[in-house]
Amino acid sequence: MDAKAFRELSEAELEQKLHEIRDELFKLKLRASVAQLENPARIRQLRREIAVGETVRKESVRKQALPEVERTP
């Protein structure tokens, strides 16, 4: 997923998607420790998706907090 796709998700959907990606990454790392993976580059891809998702999530939190800062004199 790219940042645009993450931004289109609601807050709850974003959290759910990040949870699913983390779960997949965990399972993939577990399989990698036991046997050779078919696509080892998938680990890197998942880590990057998590980073993008977290960045979008934090942007959303900052946008919500920003108007409150502007209101205080």
Secondary structure, DSSP 4 states (H G I P E B T S, - for coil): --HHHHHTS-HHHHHHHHHHHHHHHHHHHHHHHHS--S-THHHHHHHHHHHHHHHHHHHHHHHHHHHHHHH--
